[in-house]
Amino acid sequence: MKLSTRVKLIVVLSVLILMLAGFAYAAFNLFLNGNPQQNALVGTIEGSGYANPEAAMKAYLDALKAADLDAMISTFAVETFVKNYDVKAHIERFRALLLQMSQISLVLPSNNKLTSDINVILRQGEIVRNIERQYMIVLMPNLASHGDSPVLLQNEEDREAVIKTLYGQDNLKSLNSLEIIEFVPPDSLDSNYSNEVNQAYYKRAADNSGADDLQSVVARVRIDGKRYLFCADTISYRGKWYMLSLGGNIGNLLGFPHFNAGVALE
């Protein structure tokens, strides 16, 4: 039996309505959840990397000047570091399992989704902890000089002074004055940087991290008219450089306390 023109029209319209409803649902779902593929890319903590160690440090300092925490963290190798770090090599190197994470090590291997997610969050937290230390070294050095020890405030005058420092209204204004003067070759600051023993350390650290290379970088910086040295280690994966740690090996060679996070007033 042949369908009448009216029935055919009803069928066509029904199909069109269903198609439009499907498009509307997809558009609404995209609006709520975004493009899954795009989220997978945008959702990474780390950025795309830099051409050389100095470019990575410059990006970090530019973000510090802008007081942009997300941008600061994005200069570091986070997911890539977590994915490539070799806990087994770390154990064999130290002949021990160090149960406290640092800027350059992990405790758990990232061999499943849970431990990988844990390591990403812990890595990010360790980075932020050291950014906080730099913030305090530059903007409230009297407090930062206590390191990890409690600041005892027995009288009201001392407490008021500390509260005033912590709540300082000009802190971000000070950061905004940050100016990179120059990059300083690490071996010009300490001749031990280039010796065979120290360079072997970089090779082992790069191997532990599954990286191509690892180098220190030092920037001379001016903030509020004062000159500082900012030290860091940088790491290379597939030809792209990232920040690895604040302070780094060159900070240790120069005798910076660990709670300085690689910053010292000149």
C-alpha positions as CSV (number, residue, x, y, z in Angstrom):
1,M,0.0,0.0,0.0
2,K,1.3,3.4,-0.9
3,L,1.7,6.1,1.7
4,S,-0.3,9.2,1.2
5,T,1.6,12.5,0.8
6,R,0.3,13.7,4.1
7,V,1.7,10.6,5.9
8,K,5.0,10.9,4.2
9,L,5.2,14.6,5.3
10,I,4.4,13.6,8.9
11,V,7.2,10.9,8.8
12,V,9.7,13.4,7.4
13,L,8.8,16.0,10.0
14,S,9.1,13.5,12.8
15,V,12.6,12.5,11.7
16,L,13.6,16.2,11.5
17,I,12.2,16.8,15.0
18,L,14.1,13.9,16.4
19,M,17.3,15.1,14.7
20,L,16.9,18.6,16.0
21,A,16.3,17.2,19.5
22,G,19.5,15.2,19.3
23,F,21.5,18.2,18.2
24,A,19.9,20.3,21.0
25,Y,20.9,17.6,23.6
26,A,24.4,17.4,22.3
27,A,24.8,21.2,22.4
28,F,23.4,21.4,25.9
29,N,25.7,18.6,27.0
30,L,28.7,20.4,25.4
31,F,27.7,23.6,27.2
32,L,27.6,21.9,30.6
33,N,30.6,19.6,30.3
34,G,32.7,21.1,27.5
35,N,34.5,19.1,24.8
36,P,36.0,16.0,26.5
37,Q,39.1,16.0,24.3
38,Q,39.6,19.7,24.9
39,N,39.2,19.3,28.7
40,A,41.8,16.5,28.7
41,L,44.2,19.0,27.2
42,V,43.3,22.1,29.1
43,G,42.9,20.2,32.3
44,T,46.7,19.5,32.7
45,I,48.4,21.4,35.4
46,E,51.7,21.8,33.5
47,G,52.1,23.9,30.4
48,S,53.7,22.9,27.1
49,G,57.3,23.6,28.2
50,Y,59.9,26.1,27.0
51,A,62.9,26.2,24.6
52,N,65.6,26.4,27.3
53,P,66.1,26.7,31.1
54,E,66.2,30.4,31.1
55,A,62.9,30.7,29.3
56,A,61.3,28.4,31.9
57,M,62.7,30.6,34.7
58,K,61.6,33.8,33.0
59,A,58.0,32.4,32.6
60,Y,58.0,31.5,36.3
61,L,59.2,35.0,37.4
62,D,56.8,36.7,35.0
63,A,54.0,34.8,36.7
64,L,55.3,35.6,40.2
65,K,55.4,39.3,39.2
66,A,51.7,39.0,38.1
67,A,50.9,37.1,41.3
68,D,49.4,34.4,39.1
69,L,49.7,31.1,41.0
70,D,48.2,28.9,38.3
71,A,50.7,30.3,35.8
72,M,53.6,29.8,38.2
73,I,52.7,26.1,38.7
74,S,52.2,25.6,35.0
75,T,55.9,26.3,34.4
76,F,56.8,23.1,36.3
77,A,56.8,19.6,35.1
78,V,53.9,18.0,37.0
79,E,52.1,15.3,35.1
80,T,55.2,14.5,33.0
81,F,57.4,14.3,36.0
82,V,54.9,12.0,37.8
83,K,54.5,9.8,34.8
84,N,58.3,9.3,34.2
85,Y,59.7,9.3,37.8
86,D,61.3,5.9,38.5
87,V,60.8,5.0,42.2
88,K,62.7,1.7,41.7
89,A,65.8,3.6,40.4
90,H,65.5,5.9,43.4
91,I,65.6,3.0,45.8
92,E,68.5,1.4,44.1
93,R,70.4,4.7,44.1
94,F,69.9,5.5,47.8
95,R,69.6,1.9,49.0
96,A,66.6,3.1,51.0
97,L,63.0,4.2,50.5
98,L,62.7,7.8,51.6
99,L,59.1,8.1,52.9
100,Q,59.0,11.9,52.7
101,M,58.3,13.4,49.3
102,S,60.5,16.3,48.1
103,Q,60.5,18.6,45.1
104,I,62.6,16.1,43.1
105,S,61.3,12.7,44.3
106,L,58.2,10.6,44.8
107,V,57.4,7.9,47.3
108,L,54.8,5.8,45.4
109,P,55.3,4.6,41.8
110,S,52.6,6.0,39.5
111,N,51.7,2.5,38.3
112,N,47.9,2.9,38.7
113,K,45.4,5.7,38.4
114,L,45.1,6.2,42.2
115,T,48.8,6.5,42.9
116,S,49.3,8.7,39.8
117,D,46.5,11.1,40.9
118,I,48.0,11.1,44.5
119,N,51.4,12.0,43.1
120,V,50.1,14.8,40.9
121,I,48.4,16.4,43.8
122,L,51.4,15.9,46.1
123,R,53.7,17.3,43.5
124,Q,51.6,20.4,43.0
125,G,51.4,20.8,46.8
126,E,55.2,20.6,47.2
127,I,55.6,23.3,44.4
128,V,53.1,25.6,46.1
129,R,54.8,25.1,49.5
130,N,58.0,26.4,48.1
131,I,56.3,29.3,46.3
132,E,54.9,30.3,49.7
133,R,58.5,30.2,51.1
134,Q,59.7,32.5,48.3
135,Y,56.8,34.9,49.0
136,M,57.8,35.1,52.6
137,I,61.5,35.4,52.0
138,V,61.0,38.4,49.8
139,L,58.1,40.1,51.5
140,M,58.5,39.2,55.2
141,P,62.1,38.1,55.7
142,N,62.0,38.5,59.5
143,L,59.3,35.9,59.7
144,A,60.8,33.6,57.0
145,S,64.2,33.6,58.8
146,H,62.6,31.3,61.5
147,G,62.5,28.6,58.8
148,D,60.2,25.7,59.9
149,S,60.3,26.7,63.6
150,P,57.3,28.4,65.3
151,V,57.5,32.2,65.8
152,L,56.9,32.7,69.5
153,L,54.8,35.8,70.2
154,Q,54.5,36.2,74.0
155,N,53.4,39.8,74.1
156,E,50.7,41.8,72.4
157,E,53.1,44.2,70.6
158,D,54.9,41.3,68.9
159,R,51.6,39.7,67.9
160,E,50.3,43.0,66.4
161,A,53.5,43.5,64.5
162,V,53.4,40.0,62.9
163,I,49.7,40.4,62.0
164,K,50.5,43.7,60.3
165,T,53.2,42.0,58.3
166,L,51.1,39.1,57.3
167,Y,48.2,41.4,56.2
168,G,50.5,43.9,54.4
169,Q,48.6,45.8,51.8
170,D,51.6,46.5,49.6
171,N,52.8,42.9,49.1
172,L,51.4,42.4,45.6
173,K,52.6,45.9,44.7
174,S,56.1,44.8,45.7
175,L,55.9,41.7,43.6
176,N,54.7,43.8,40.6
177,S,58.0,45.7,40.8
178,L,59.9,42.5,40.0
179,E,62.5,43.0,37.2
180,I,64.9,40.4,35.8
181,I,68.3,42.0,35.6
182,E,70.2,39.1,34.0
183,F,70.7,35.4,34.0
184,V,73.9,34.3,35.8
185,P,75.9,31.2,34.7
186,P,75.8,28.8,37.7
187,D,79.5,27.9,37.4
188,S,80.4,31.6,37.8
189,L,78.9,31.5,41.3
190,D,80.4,28.2,42.4
191,S,83.1,26.4,40.5
192,N,81.9,23.1,41.9
193,Y,78.9,23.3,39.7
194,S,80.9,22.1,36.6
195,N,83.0,19.5,38.3
196,E,82.7,15.8,37.4
197,V,81.1,14.7,40.7
198,N,78.4,17.4,40.5
199,Q,77.6,16.8,36.8
200,A,77.2,13.1,37.6
201,Y,74.5,14.1,40.1
202,Y,72.6,15.8,37.3
203,K,72.9,12.7,35.2
204,R,71.6,10.4,37.9
205,A,68.7,12.8,38.8
206,A,67.7,13.0,35.1
207,D,67.8,9.2,34.8
208,N,65.7,8.9,38.0
209,S,63.1,11.3,36.5
210,G,63.1,9.7,33.1
211,A,64.2,13.0,31.6
212,D,66.6,14.0,28.8
213,D,68.5,16.5,30.8
214,L,68.6,18.5,34.0
215,Q,70.3,21.9,34.5
216,S,70.4,24.7,37.1
217,V,69.4,28.2,36.3
218,V,70.1,31.5,38.3
219,A,68.4,34.8,37.7
220,R,69.5,38.1,39.3
221,V,66.3,40.0,40.1
222,R,65.3,43.4,41.5
223,I,62.3,43.8,43.7
224,D,61.5,47.1,45.4
225,G,65.0,48.3,44.7
226,K,66.6,45.2,46.3
227,R,68.6,42.6,44.4
228,Y,68.0,38.9,44.8
229,L,69.3,35.7,43.3
230,F,66.6,33.2,42.3
231,C,67.9,29.7,41.9
232,A,66.2,26.7,40.4
233,D,66.7,23.3,38.7
234,T,65.1,22.8,35.4
235,I,64.3,19.5,33.6
236,S,63.9,18.6,29.9
237,Y,61.5,16.1,28.4
238,R,61.4,15.5,24.7
239,G,63.3,18.8,24.0
240,K,61.0,21.0,26.2
241,W,62.3,22.5,29.4
242,Y,60.2,22.9,32.6
243,M,60.9,24.1,36.1
244,L,61.8,21.2,38.4
245,S,62.5,22.6,41.8
246,L,63.0,26.0,43.5
247,G,66.5,26.2,45.0
248,G,67.8,23.1,43.3
249,N,71.3,21.8,43.4
250,I,72.9,25.3,42.7
251,G,71.0,26.6,45.8
252,N,72.6,23.9,47.9
253,L,76.0,24.6,46.5
254,L,75.6,28.3,47.4
255,G,74.6,27.4,50.9
256,F,71.0,28.6,50.8
257,P,68.9,27.2,53.6
258,H,66.2,24.9,52.3
259,F,63.4,27.1,53.6
260,N,64.7,29.9,51.4
261,A,63.4,28.0,48.4
262,G,66.3,29.2,46.3
263,V,66.0,33.0,47.0
264,A,68.7,35.1,48.7
265,L,69.2,38.8,49.1
266,E,72.5,40.0,47.5
